[in-house]
Amino acid sequence: MTQFSRRAFLGWAAMAGLAGTLGCSGNRSKPGKPSLANAKVVVLGGGFAGATAARYLTLLDPSLKVTLIERNSYYLPCPGSNEFITSLPGHKRPKELRFDYKAIKATGVQSVTGEAKGVDIRNRAVLLADGSTVPYDRLIVAPGIDFRWDAIPGYDEEASLIAPHAWQAGPQTSLLRRQLRAMRNGDVVMIVVPQNPYRCPPGPYERASLMAHFLKRHMPRSKVLILDAKTQFSKQALFMQGWKELYPGMVEWISAEKEGRIERVDVHKRTVHTDFGRHRANVLNVIPPQKAGKLAQIAGLVDDSGWCPVDPRSFESTLAPGVHVVGDACIATPMPKSAFAANAQAKVCAAAVVDLLSEREPGPPALINHCYSLLSPEYAISVTGVYEYSPGDKTLVATSTGETPPHGDREREAAMAHSWQALFMKEVFG
Ligand SMILES: Cc1cc2nc3c(=O)[nH]c(=O)nc-3n(C[C@H](O)[C@H](O)[C@H](O)COP(=O)(O)OP(=O)(O)OC[C@H]3O[C@@H](n4cnc5c(N)ncnc54)[C@H](O)[C@@H]3O)c2cc1C
């Protein structure tokens, strides 16, 4: 895209982007809509996908009985966590980043704080850890991700207490922050990045950039090493241009082309062994390969890939009729696994659920994703994608993409990134 057309597009996308969808059903205002007063929709998981779905269901039809099941009484988001880890000026602390479900409850959603331990698909009910059941007519599952603890020899859940992943916000985020702050000038921090697909494809490179920003201020002889299981990555040229401009010689990216497979990790020695060598660091951040959240696996919603296949027209599972999966857990390729995408998918799904309960065919959706990455507080880059439904093969197709042009205004993008984060949290959690 040219700079001009991209700016015009972004202005429009910023407006449409909060909606996240370009259109999802042409049938909404059809006359003769049956009453949904007794229809029960259960949403499982109160992250970006689940919270959005619950809120939009009641907005679309206040007569629906919507129940949101979430294990925690508040949500701690990942966006903003890289700023916290690297003590970026103006960053928010976990307490300030927390969101509760009061505003969602105020829209008429019944909020249940509890752990779901299974789904009885035949009898249409969610089973909770306290022994109770929650019946549904349609279920939306949004459990996020789980880690493949068996994928890298030497790196399991116990090892993550020494070399944190910090890929789910919470104690892991604070641990990595403490380790980074305890580094000495000249020390090396290494980020190990998995193969696609994983949550937030540009996230590891944003983290590397902000780590370099921190080190440049406090320990300028230190370095960030990125050991990648891939040979290329999201917004690569833009990140590399930024590293050259902002942090010359401080960020080194090592591609799988050079190192081959990651063979094993020794967290005690903070060493990573690859096919062709080994790398040692003082702080080790291992982001392990991922799969759909455990509940999706227990409920039989995943295929051999470990993720949940869906028909993106409605995000209904292709394995379990009446059950929809949205957010990181579902396969919505070529959409990335992002909060923005989760929010857009949840709205399409909510509209489709209302249609299906009303015995209407959901219209073909079009969705947007827009992801900002900060390289410093005043320097950001972004990527945008528009995705349309292909009825023939029941998949999404990227019909338009764009990213920050080489000479784009990075400072302006940074201001937009900060305001997007604040607006987006309001959009999801009220
Ligand atoms: C460092 C980092 C930075 C990021 N930055 C951005 C960004 O700038 N922009 C962006 O768009 N995306 C970003 N992301 C990606 C974003 O965080 C994820 O894509 C998003 O969280 C996915 O939302 P979700 O609702 O699918 O899953 P989650 O947010 O993980 O929510 C799942 C919820 O389900 C609950 N749950 C799971 N199982 C159960 C159960 N059995 N019972 C009850 N509750 C359950 C969990 O407690 C959780 O609250 C970032 C990610 C990382 C790691």
The ligand as a MOL file (V3000), in Angstrom:
LIG
                    3D

  0  0  0     0  0            999 V3000
M  V30 BEGIN CTAB
M  V30 COUNTS 53 58 0 0 0
M  V30 BEGIN ATOM
M  V30 1 C 3.4610 -10.5800 25.4140 0
M  V30 2 C 2.1840 -10.5410 24.6340 0
M  V30 3 C 1.7550 -9.3540 24.0720 0
M  V30 4 C 0.5710 -9.3140 23.3130 0
M  V30 5 N 0.1910 -8.1360 22.7340 0
M  V30 6 C -0.8910 -8.0930 21.9370 0
M  V30 7 C -1.2640 -6.8790 21.2850 0
M  V30 8 O -0.6200 -5.8400 21.4300 0
M  V30 9 N -2.3650 -6.9080 20.4790 0
M  V30 10 C -3.1020 -8.0350 20.2910 0
M  V30 11 O -4.0870 -7.9790 19.5330 0
M  V30 12 N -2.7720 -9.1970 20.9010 0
M  V30 13 C -1.6920 -9.2670 21.7140 0
M  V30 14 N -1.3500 -10.4470 22.3460 0
M  V30 15 C -2.1510 -11.6820 22.1010 0
M  V30 16 C -3.3700 -11.7920 23.0300 0
M  V30 17 O -2.9810 -11.7140 24.3740 0
M  V30 18 C -4.1000 -13.1220 22.7780 0
M  V30 19 O -4.2580 -13.3190 21.4140 0
M  V30 20 C -5.4760 -13.0750 23.4820 0
M  V30 21 O -5.2790 -13.0590 24.8690 0
M  V30 22 C -6.3770 -14.2470 23.0650 0
M  V30 23 O -7.6090 -14.1220 23.7430 0
M  V30 24 P -8.4570 -15.4130 24.1660 0
M  V30 25 O -9.7070 -14.8860 24.7670 0
M  V30 26 O -8.5240 -16.3600 23.0490 0
M  V30 27 O -7.5700 -16.1430 25.2820 0
M  V30 28 P -7.1800 -15.6280 26.7440 0
M  V30 29 O -6.9620 -14.1800 26.7270 0
M  V30 30 O -6.0610 -16.4890 27.2100 0
M  V30 31 O -8.4670 -15.9270 27.6350 0
M  V30 32 C -8.8410 -17.2440 27.9660 0
M  V30 33 C -9.6180 -17.1880 29.2810 0
M  V30 34 O -10.2390 -18.4520 29.4980 0
M  V30 35 C -10.1200 -18.7770 30.8690 0
M  V30 36 N -10.2120 -20.2510 30.9900 0
M  V30 37 C -9.4550 -21.1660 30.3340 0
M  V30 38 N -9.8140 -22.4150 30.6680 0
M  V30 39 C -10.8110 -22.2880 31.5740 0
M  V30 40 C -11.5880 -23.2380 32.3090 0
M  V30 41 N -11.3950 -24.5590 32.1800 0
M  V30 42 N -12.5430 -22.7700 33.1520 0
M  V30 43 C -12.7430 -21.4310 33.3030 0
M  V30 44 N -12.0320 -20.4970 32.6550 0
M  V30 45 C -11.0790 -20.9190 31.7850 0
M  V30 46 C -8.7780 -18.2040 31.2840 0
M  V30 47 O -8.6810 -18.0170 32.6840 0
M  V30 48 C -8.7310 -16.8980 30.4720 0
M  V30 49 O -9.2670 -15.8160 31.2200 0
M  V30 50 C -0.1950 -10.5080 23.1280 0
M  V30 51 C 0.2320 -11.7040 23.7190 0
M  V30 52 C 1.4110 -11.7310 24.4490 0
M  V30 53 C 1.8530 -13.0220 25.0760 0
M  V30 END ATOM
M  V30 BEGIN BOND
M  V30 1 1 1 2
M  V30 2 1 2 3
M  V30 3 2 2 52
M  V30 4 2 3 4
M  V30 5 1 4 5
M  V30 6 1 4 50
M  V30 7 2 5 6
M  V30 8 1 6 7
M  V30 9 1 6 13
M  V30 10 2 7 8
M  V30 11 1 7 9
M  V30 12 1 9 10
M  V30 13 2 10 11
M  V30 14 1 10 12
M  V30 15 2 12 13
M  V30 16 1 13 14
M  V30 17 1 14 15
M  V30 18 1 14 50
M  V30 19 1 15 16
M  V30 20 1 16 17
M  V30 21 1 16 18
M  V30 22 1 18 19
M  V30 23 1 18 20
M  V30 24 1 20 21
M  V30 25 1 20 22
M  V30 26 1 22 23
M  V30 27 1 23 24
M  V30 28 2 24 25
M  V30 29 1 24 26
M  V30 30 1 24 27
M  V30 31 1 27 28
M  V30 32 2 28 29
M  V30 33 1 28 30
M  V30 34 1 28 31
M  V30 35 1 31 32
M  V30 36 1 32 33
M  V30 37 1 33 34
M  V30 38 1 33 48
M  V30 39 1 34 35
M  V30 40 1 35 36
M  V30 41 1 35 46
M  V30 42 1 36 37
M  V30 43 1 36 45
M  V30 44 2 37 38
M  V30 45 1 38 39
M  V30 46 1 39 40
M  V30 47 2 39 45
M  V30 48 1 40 41
M  V30 49 2 40 42
M  V30 50 1 42 43
M  V30 51 2 43 44
M  V30 52 1 44 45
M  V30 53 1 46 47
M  V30 54 1 46 48
M  V30 55 1 48 49
M  V30 56 2 50 51
M  V30 57 1 51 52
M  V30 58 1 52 53
M  V30 END BOND
M  V30 END CTAB
M  END
